[in-house]
């Protein structure tokens, strides 16, 4: 039986964190823990987490000085007790039976190092839409797809990976402030690790809200360029095109988000 750690990096946003944590604690699986790395939250969030941990045996809370989401996730991977880590953003919710489905997917493909699934977008008016991702034929194709697709072809929240493999690859890059999830996936891909997509029902519900939209699109473009230099196959024309596509995509998304308010 696999052991899991559901890992949340939390920084305030208590009204969003509460249902997210509840969805993790509601999973029906014999061997799992929920680990929250509190990245310097203010007293209302910090105190609520401590009180909840005192009431919930599965919940561990570790407080740290504010160091950013990459440092929080890296600390969580270091301290996780499960063989597999399941990432949950603090504003997302795990769907019921998510751990069972993740376990079944690793049973079906035992060589998998990192698993990612579909997500459900839930809009403020109550509408929802399932976003489906795809399985790539090779790691190289997924790397190029990450750079060329207008939207990143995976969701970090809801993904599951072998803790030992993440540590082997150096864990999360704590020098990054943004695009941490993209770097993490690309690191697995560039190292030749096995990534698999779990198709079917979504693993998480992503509740769309104003804070979920990036306010740093312009700042993200140089980071995308650095990721292309770090991970893209050594094809000069391909790299140049990838940088152009990423810059255009980020600018278009920034304009859309500004118009949307």
Secondary structure as a PSIPRED ss2 file (coil, helix, strand):
# PSIPRED VFORMAT (PSIPRED V4.0)

   1 X C   1.000  0.000  0.000
   2 X C   1.000  0.000  0.000
   3 X C   1.000  0.000  0.000
   4 X E   0.000  0.000  1.000
   5 X E   0.000  0.000  1.000
   6 X E   0.000  0.000  1.000
   7 X E   0.000  0.000  1.000
   8 X E   0.000  0.000  1.000
   9 X E   0.000  0.000  1.000
  10 X E   0.000  0.000  1.000
  11 X C   1.000  0.000  0.000
  12 X C   1.000  0.000  0.000
  13 X C   1.000  0.000  0.000
  14 X H   0.000  1.000  0.000
  15 X H   0.000  1.000  0.000
  16 X H   0.000  1.000  0.000
  17 X H   0.000  1.000  0.000
  18 X H   0.000  1.000  0.000
  19 X H   0.000  1.000  0.000
  20 X H   0.000  1.000  0.000
  21 X H   0.000  1.000  0.000
  22 X H   0.000  1.000  0.000
  23 X H   0.000  1.000  0.000
  24 X H   0.000  1.000  0.000
  25 X H   0.000  1.000  0.000
  26 X C   1.000  0.000  0.000
  27 X C   1.000  0.000  0.000
  28 X C   1.000  0.000  0.000
  29 X C   1.000  0.000  0.000
  30 X C   1.000  0.000  0.000
  31 X C   1.000  0.000  0.000
  32 X E   0.000  0.000  1.000
  33 X E   0.000  0.000  1.000
  34 X E   0.000  0.000  1.000
  35 X E   0.000  0.000  1.000
  36 X E   0.000  0.000  1.000
  37 X E   0.000  0.000  1.000
  38 X E   0.000  0.000  1.000
  39 X E   0.000  0.000  1.000
  40 X C   1.000  0.000  0.000
  41 X C   1.000  0.000  0.000
  42 X C   1.000  0.000  0.000
  43 X H   0.000  1.000  0.000
  44 X H   0.000  1.000  0.000
  45 X H   0.000  1.000  0.000
  46 X H   0.000  1.000  0.000
  47 X H   0.000  1.000  0.000
  48 X H   0.000  1.000  0.000
  49 X H   0.000  1.000  0.000
  50 X H   0.000  1.000  0.000
  51 X H   0.000  1.000  0.000
  52 X H   0.000  1.000  0.000
  53 X H   0.000  1.000  0.000
  54 X H   0.000  1.000  0.000
  55 X H   0.000  1.000  0.000
  56 X C   1.000  0.000  0.000
  57 X C   1.000  0.000  0.000
  58 X C   1.000  0.000  0.000
  59 X E   0.000  0.000  1.000
  60 X E   0.000  0.000  1.000
  61 X E   0.000  0.000  1.000
  62 X E   0.000  0.000  1.000
  63 X E   0.000  0.000  1.000
  64 X E   0.000  0.000  1.000
  65 X C   1.000  0.000  0.000
  66 X C   1.000  0.000  0.000
  67 X C   1.000  0.000  0.000
  68 X C   1.000  0.000  0.000
  69 X H   0.000  1.000  0.000
  70 X H   0.000  1.000  0.000
  71 X H   0.000  1.000  0.000
  72 X H   0.000  1.000  0.000
  73 X H   0.000  1.000  0.000
  74 X H   0.000  1.000  0.000
  75 X H   0.000  1.000  0.000
  76 X H   0.000  1.000  0.000
  77 X H   0.000  1.000  0.000
  78 X H   0.000  1.000  0.000
  79 X H   0.000  1.000  0.000
  80 X C   1.000  0.000  0.000
  81 X C   1.000  0.000  0.000
  82 X C   1.000  0.000  0.000
  83 X C   1.000  0.000  0.000
  84 X E   0.000  0.000  1.000
  85 X E   0.000  0.000  1.000
  86 X E   0.000  0.000  1.000
  87 X E   0.000  0.000  1.000
  88 X C   1.000  0.000  0.000
  89 X C   1.000  0.000  0.000
  90 X C   1.000  0.000  0.000
  91 X C   1.000  0.000  0.000
  92 X E   0.000  0.000  1.000
  93 X E   0.000  0.000  1.000
  94 X E   0.000  0.000  1.000
  95 X C   1.000  0.000  0.000
  96 X C   1.000  0.000  0.000
  97 X C   1.000  0.000  0.000
  98 X H   0.000  1.000  0.000
  99 X H   0.000  1.000  0.000
 100 X H   0.000  1.000  0.000
 101 X H   0.000  1.000  0.000
 102 X H   0.000  1.000  0.000
 103 X H   0.000  1.000  0.000
 104 X H   0.000  1.000  0.000
 105 X H   0.000  1.000  0.000
 106 X H   0.000  1.000  0.000
 107 X H   0.000  1.000  0.000
 108 X H   0.000  1.000  0.000
 109 X C   1.000  0.000  0.000
 110 X C   1.000  0.000  0.000
 111 X C   1.000  0.000  0.000
 112 X C   1.000  0.000  0.000
 113 X C   1.000  0.000  0.000
 114 X E   0.000  0.000  1.000
 115 X E   0.000  0.000  1.000
 116 X E   0.000  0.000  1.000
 117 X E   0.000  0.000  1.000
 118 X C   1.000  0.000  0.000
 119 X E   0.000  0.000  1.000
 120 X E   0.000  0.000  1.000
 121 X E   0.000  0.000  1.000
 122 X E   0.000  0.000  1.000
 123 X C   1.000  0.000  0.000
 124 X C   1.000  0.000  0.000
 125 X C   1.000  0.000  0.000
 126 X C   1.000  0.000  0.000
 127 X C   1.000  0.000  0.000
 128 X E   0.000  0.000  1.000
 129 X E   0.000  0.000  1.000
 130 X E   0.000  0.000  1.000
 131 X E   0.000  0.000  1.000
 132 X C   1.000  0.000  0.000
 133 X C   1.000  0.000  0.000
 134 X C   1.000  0.000  0.000
 135 X C   1.000  0.000  0.000
 136 X C   1.000  0.000  0.000
 137 X C   1.000  0.000  0.000
 138 X C   1.000  0.000  0.000
 139 X H   0.000  1.000  0.000
 140 X H   0.000  1.000  0.000
 141 X H   0.000  1.000  0.000
 142 X H   0.000  1.000  0.000
 143 X H   0.000  1.000  0.000
 144 X H   0.000  1.000  0.000
 145 X H   0.000  1.000  0.000
 146 X H   0.000  1.000  0.000
 147 X H   0.000  1.000  0.000
 148 X H   0.000  1.000  0.000
 149 X C   1.000  0.000  0.000
 150 X C   1.000  0.000  0.000
 151 X C   1.000  0.000  0.000
 152 X C   1.000  0.000  0.000
 153 X C   1.000  0.000  0.000
 154 X C   1.000  0.000  0.000
 155 X C   1.000  0.000  0.000
 156 X C   1.000  0.000  0.000
 157 X C   1.000  0.000  0.000
 158 X C   1.000  0.000  0.000
 159 X C   1.000  0.000  0.000
 160 X E   0.000  0.000  1.000
 161 X E   0.000  0.000  1.000
 162 X E   0.000  0.000  1.000
 163 X H   0.000  1.000  0.000
 164 X H   0.000  1.000  0.000
 165 X H   0.000  1.000  0.000
 166 X H   0.000  1.000  0.000
 167 X H   0.000  1.000  0.000
 168 X H   0.000  1.000  0.000
 169 X C   1.000  0.000  0.000
 170 X C   1.000  0.000  0.000
 171 X C   1.000  0.000  0.000
 172 X C   1.000  0.000  0.000
 173 X C   1.000  0.000  0.000
 174 X C   1.000  0.000  0.000
 175 X C   1.000  0.000  0.000
 176 X C   1.000  0.000  0.000
 177 X C   1.000  0.000  0.000
 178 X C   1.000  0.000  0.000
 179 X C   1.000  0.000  0.000
 180 X H   0.000  1.000  0.000
 181 X H   0.000  1.000  0.000
 182 X H   0.000  1.000  0.000
 183 X H   0.000  1.000  0.000
 184 X H   0.000  1.000  0.000
 185 X H   0.000  1.000  0.000
 186 X H   0.000  1.000  0.000
 187 X H   0.000  1.000  0.000
 188 X H   0.000  1.000  0.000
 189 X H   0.000  1.000  0.000
 190 X H   0.000  1.000  0.000
 191 X C   1.000  0.000  0.000
 192 X C   1.000  0.000  0.000
 193 X C   1.000  0.000  0.000
 194 X C   1.000  0.000  0.000
 195 X E   0.000  0.000  1.000
 196 X E   0.000  0.000  1.000
 197 X E   0.000  0.000  1.000
 198 X E   0.000  0.000  1.000
 199 X C   1.000  0.000  0.000
 200 X C   1.000  0.000  0.000
 201 X C   1.000  0.000  0.000
 202 X C   1.000  0.000  0.000
 203 X C   1.000  0.000  0.000
 204 X E   0.000  0.000  1.000
 205 X E   0.000  0.000  1.000
 206 X E   0.000  0.000  1.000
 207 X E   0.000  0.000  1.000
 208 X C   1.000  0.000  0.000
 209 X C   1.000  0.000  0.000
 210 X H   0.000  1.000  0.000
 211 X H   0.000  1.000  0.000
 212 X H   0.000  1.000  0.000
 213 X C   1.000  0.000  0.000
 214 X C   1.000  0.000  0.000
 215 X C   1.000  0.000  0.000
 216 X C   1.000  0.000  0.000
 217 X H   0.000  1.000  0.000
 218 X H   0.000  1.000  0.000
 219 X H   0.000  1.000  0.000
 220 X H   0.000  1.000  0.000
 221 X H   0.000  1.000  0.000
 222 X H   0.000  1.000  0.000
 223 X H   0.000  1.000  0.000
 224 X H   0.000  1.000  0.000
 225 X H   0.000  1.000  0.000
 226 X H   0.000  1.000  0.000
 227 X H   0.000  1.000  0.000
 228 X H   0.000  1.000  0.000
 229 X H   0.000  1.000  0.000
 230 X H   0.000  1.000  0.000
 231 X H   0.000  1.000  0.000
 232 X C   1.000  0.000  0.000
 233 X C   1.000  0.000  0.000
 234 X C   1.000  0.000  0.000
 235 X C   1.000  0.000  0.000
 236 X H   0.000  1.000  0.000
 237 X H   0.000  1.000  0.000
 238 X H   0.000  1.000  0.000
 239 X H   0.000  1.000  0.000
 240 X H   0.000  1.000  0.000
 241 X H   0.000  1.000  0.000
 242 X H   0.000  1.000  0.000
 243 X H   0.000  1.000  0.000
 244 X H   0.000  1.000  0.000
 245 X H   0.000  1.000  0.000
 246 X H   0.000  1.000  0.000
 247 X H   0.000  1.000  0.000
 248 X H   0.000  1.000  0.000
 249 X H   0.000  1.000  0.000
 250 X H   0.000  1.000  0.000
 251 X H   0.000  1.000  0.000
 252 X H   0.000  1.000  0.000
 253 X H   0.000  1.000  0.000
 254 X H   0.000  1.000  0.000
 255 X H   0.000  1.000  0.000
 256 X H   0.000  1.000  0.000
 257 X H   0.000  1.000  0.000
 258 X H   0.000  1.000  0.000
 259 X H   0.000  1.000  0.000
 260 X H   0.000  1.000  0.000
 261 X C   1.000  0.000  0.000
